[in-house]
């Protein structure tokens, strides 16, 4: 009987959790590459504004909603716009890190998948940042939008000329939206709750915030979605099994023992 129940016990062990130190070094390395890559894209101010004019014209040609209509909703009250700025400044990285940590601890197979997807999308985004610098709509005079972070606070950006921590001309694609959408998709795929679809509120709120605060165009989110879709098509999620869906290991062994007992009873008839 022990020999026959062995596969059930070996199943969860087959999905090994990656070494913690290696994963920490990998994530830190990816973050440094991300920051360094954004710095490489600085110094293209004129081109970034030309591209901004192009994107604005493309959106109008495609009859996309005016970003100002979203911003006007946030500007109904100082509290609302302040909350939107705070969400933009504080949720992006912590939510993604919390997502990866939870997957690492609870769903190691999904963690490896999600980490690969996020790394692929981020790498592709850096390439676009280098070859298509883009000034955000808050800097574009034709958009007529308010820089809500500068006016109402809090703001994560300083003057573009002296800001050495970020590249403010890397609007397309929006990694704020791309990462938020992946967090939602990853949690929907990795969990079984009937309420798991509510995770889509995270990218929905993120989209409202990045557009309403004039940090991104609609096209930035559309391109981020396209890149994520390509990455998900190439990097497949783990097949749903009792192990990857998060069922406890101890639930598997009794099921295997019960099946074995039925076989033995049937053989004795």
BELJOLIN-V643836 format. One record per run of one state. SS is the DSSP state (h for helix, s for strand, l for the rest). FROM is the first residue (numbers start at 0). TO is the last residue. Records with the same first field share a line. If there is no record, write none. Layout:
BEGIN
SS: FROM-TO + FROM-TO
END
This chain:
BEGIN
l: 0-0 + 14-18 + 40-43 + 61-65 + 74-76 + 90-90 + 106-106 + 131-132 + 134-135 + 139-139 + 143-146 + 152-168 + 170-173 + 190-194 + 212-216 + 234-247 + 267-268
h: 1-13 + 19-39 + 44-60 + 66-73 + 77-89 + 91-105 + 107-130 + 136-138 + 140-142 + 147-151 + 174-189 + 195-211 + 217-233 + 248-266
s: 133-133 + 169-169
END
